[in-house]
Amino acid sequence: MTEFLNGLLHMRRSAWELVASVLIALGVFMLMQPFALWMFSYSFVVTLVGTVMFIIVSHFPE
């Protein structure tokens, strides 16, 4: 856990790619769930933020 937090603080690729991947997965889940309309409404934004974030952090150092 401390290694993950240090990776976030020191702008390391692996930690930020994990956060971006979780955002993408969360956005896809929000898109496919049938329970809450507000989740469906924000699913595209969450997926888009995760995708753009993944593209940006792929240029961070290891």
HELIX and SHEET records of a PDB file:
HELIX    1   1 THR A    2  LEU A    9  1                                   8    
HELIX    2   2 ARG A   13  MET A   32  1                                  20    
HELIX    3   3 LEU A   37  VAL A   57  1                                  21    
END                                                                             
